[in-house]
Amino acid sequence: MSGSDASAPHLQPPEFEPLPTLAPAHREISLHCARKDGREVVTMRCVEEGIEYVIECEVYPVSGLRVEPLRPGPYRFATEIEAKGFVDEAVRVLTYLGCDIS
C-alpha cells in the first residue's frame, strides 16, 4: 500500500469568522464648563473608558481670539476617585480665578 491514498476524502478544518472587535465602553462621569466674564474658557469632561478614567479638556485662552480650543491631555487615571480629585482641584482653581462653573 502506498503512503498516499487518492480515494480518501480530503479533510479541511472548518472556517471560522473572526470575532468583531468591541470598542471599550465609554460612559461620561461628569462635565464641567468654566466661564469668565460670560465667555467659556474651559470644558472638562470625565469619561470612563474600559478600565481607566480619562479627563478631556478644551481650553479657550482669554488673551486671544482663538476659535479652536487648545486640548491639553488627555489625563488618565486608574480610579474614578483619582479622576474626580483632579477635576475637583481644577474646579477649585478656576473658581479662585473668578470663573463661574456649571
WOWO-V325192 format. One line per field, one symbol per residue. ss: DSSP state (H for helix, E for strand, - for the rest). psi: psi as a letter, one per 30 degrees, with the letter a starting at -180 (. if undefined). burial: + if it has 9 or more other C-alpha atoms within 8 Angstrom, else -. A space follows every 50 residues. Layout:
ss=???
psi=???
burial=???
//
This chain:
ss=-------------------------EEEEEEEEEEE--EEEEEEEEEEE- -EEEEEEEE----------E--EEEEE--HHHHHHHHHHHHHHHHH---E E-
psi=klfkjffkkjkkklkkkkkkkkklkjkkelkkkkkkhfkkfkkkkkkkjc glkkkkkkkjkfglhkeklkilalkkkfleeeeeeeeeeeeeeeeeggkk k.
burial=---------------------------+--++++++---++++++++++- -++++++++++-------+-+--+-+++-+-+++--+---+--++---++ +-
//
